[in-house]
Amino acid sequence: MTPAPRPQSETITQQTDETVVTTMFRRTQGTLGMFLVMGLALFCAGALLLSLLSVCPAQHPAGQDPRQSTATPNTSGRGEDPLLQTFSQALSLIEQHYVERKTAKDLIYGAIQGAVGTLDPHSSFLNPEEFRELQIETKGKFSGIGIEITLKDQVLTVVSPIEGTPAFRAGLRAGDQILKINGTSTKNITLTEAVKKIRGPKGSKVTLTINRQGFSAPQEFAIVREIIPIRSVKARLVEGNIGYIRLANFQDQTDPDLRFYLRKFKQKLSPCKGLILDLRNNPGGLLEQAVQVADEFLNTGLIVYTRGRDPHRSMRWYARGGGEGEDLAPLLVLINEGSASASEIVAGALKDQKRALIAGSKSFGKGSVQTIIPLEDGSAMRLTTALYYTPSGQTIHEKGIVPDIELKEPEPPKGKTLEKIREEALERHMKGEGITDKPWDQPMTAADLQQDPVLKKAVELLRKGLPKRGAPPASS
């Protein structure tokens, strides 16, 4: 059985298979980031300029074999690096003599991808379109109509309209089949192509042709696009004065959204019997957001530190105190093998500082920091620039966070595959019956918890009382 495609909210998620922690260059990061950007940018610009000059079509004197390289050897012993000269010569030969015409852009992009491919699996080259999509994802908003879509039985289908968005106000419903986008059939369309067609500039219009059960014929919905926030934080109350917060990833709005729910919980949970922070299957995101999320629960101490090739560029982040979640206790953090990068920073900090108990299964183990470095043409390089360490000095890279309490996901019932279970979860989501689909202040019931056996066990642990933690490590 083919797994059901993951629904998308009019945005392309780049973090499905490759989990990343991204540090964007901002003024708050000081001159360190600036020097790194300038140095790499100058190097790349020089190499690109050299290559572009070298691949220009050459004029061959009469009688000269065109197969012979037109690059002039550097006999002076000064100037061009011999390896760069070989590189430019190879590009020139490909452009002039390869059986199919290749543009300079094709060759340069291919060369950069090849160079980055010799590095670790988490470094990569992003073409301009991929870089724009990554920026949309980390900014936490995009211009569209506000629907989650998937391919169901090879038909583009609405999973759900996001409440308060143009799609919601226009009357789109879960299960609606999108037959056309602006008059163009969606037959054989991919999710990526559909997302691109539905998104567009704020204030522009998109027309969807919708087939719905009960319609005598497909109907058109003309919808004006608006700025749509991407929510990475969802929450629910649990019966018995327990709070539940789910973080799907770490983007620009993660910490502000988290603070919103923490304030609500402080008002509602009196007395607080416990808080569950769910980081399962959270692939990571922005490093600064991971630091801020951990800071919401800590009043002092080291959160995380990094070490790069240059020891003078090591950085440390400390809790500032005053976070909205400091007084919410006991705290239980859920992780699994899908929790990576920024998720591991948060879990590692809360564990080492004895602020929370970690439950679930061992995390993914990606303890490297990727830095996004924009290039002149709108493309970018994602380079691994450092490894990060938990407050106790433990590296997470290829080791992961080991939970204090092991909670295993149950095996699928006999005769039911994992793909079938995921399809059933998607069906519940489309009906608005998923755990986080209901209003946050509507307490989660025993029937809700049956959908998630690990969460059910976590709630039972809080109700029984969590064991005490020892003293946190000394900060240095």
Secondary structure, DSSP 8 states (H G I E B T S, - for coil): -------BSSS--S-SSS--EEE---GGGHHHHHHHHHHHHHHHHHHHHHHHHHTS-----TT--TTS-------SSSSS-HHHHHHHHHHHHHHHHSSS---HHHHHHHHHHHHHTTS-TT-EEE-HHHHHHHHHHHHTEEEE--EEEEEETTEEEEEEE-TTSHHHHHT--TT-EEEEETTEE-TT--HHHHHHHH---TT-EEEEEEE-TT-SS-EEEEEE-EEEE---EEEEEETTTEEEEEE--B-TTHHHHHHHHHHHHHHH-SS--EEEEE-TT---EEHHHHHHHHHTT-SSSEEEEEEESSGGG-EEEE--S--TTTT--SEEEEE-TT--THHHHHHHHHHHTTS-EEEES------EEEEEEE-TTS-EEEEEEEEEE-TTS-B-TTT----SEE-------TT--HHHHHHHHHHHHHTT-STTTS-TTS-B-HHHHTT-HHHHHHHHHHHH------------
